[in-house]
Amino acid sequence: MASSKGYLEYVLEQLSGLSDISYRPMMGEFILYYLGRVIGGIYDDRLLVKPTASAKRLMPDAPMELPYEGAKEMLLVEDIDDRERLTRLFEAMLPELPAPKPKKPRSK
């Protein structure tokens, strides 16, 4: 089941207090970026984030779920209605996420 654009828009609205939140559609789902770093995604209308130490600390009871078959497990964010908590989660996770890889120049 693919994720709905409406769910994506709601999550983005909840994160509107953060600068530079972006997304990329990927096979009916959406990968979420915060300041250019992959932080998680929307899969089957569920917000899943990478299981960083800070995410586990802030959501100790969050279940681990597969975004899709063959993927690594991620943490399910169950309460997306609490805008402040969601913002704190993303801010806490940022330092633990790998920096984006530099893009290779196109060959002519």
Rosetta blueprint (number, residue, H / E / L):
1 M L
2 A L
3 S L
4 S L
5 K H
6 G H
7 Y H
8 L H
9 E H
10 Y H
11 V H
12 L H
13 E H
14 Q H
15 L L
16 S L
17 G L
18 L L
19 S L
20 D L
21 I E
22 S E
23 Y E
24 R E
25 P E
26 M E
27 M L
28 G L
29 E E
30 F E
31 I E
32 L E
33 Y E
34 Y E
35 L L
36 G L
37 R E
38 V E
39 I E
40 G E
41 G E
42 I E
43 Y E
44 D L
45 D L
46 R E
47 L E
48 L E
49 V E
50 K L
51 P L
52 T L
53 A H
54 S H
55 A H
56 K H
57 R H
58 L H
59 M L
60 P L
61 D L
62 A L
63 P L
64 M E
65 E E
66 L L
67 P L
68 Y L
69 E L
70 G L
71 A L
72 K L
73 E L
74 M E
75 L E
76 L E
77 V L
78 E L
79 D L
80 I L
81 D L
82 D L
83 R H
84 E H
85 R H
86 L H
87 T H
88 R H
89 L H
90 F H
91 E H
92 A H
93 M H
94 L H
95 P H
96 E H
97 L L
98 P L
99 A L
100 P L
101 K L
102 P L
103 K L
104 K L
105 P L
106 R L
107 S L
108 K L
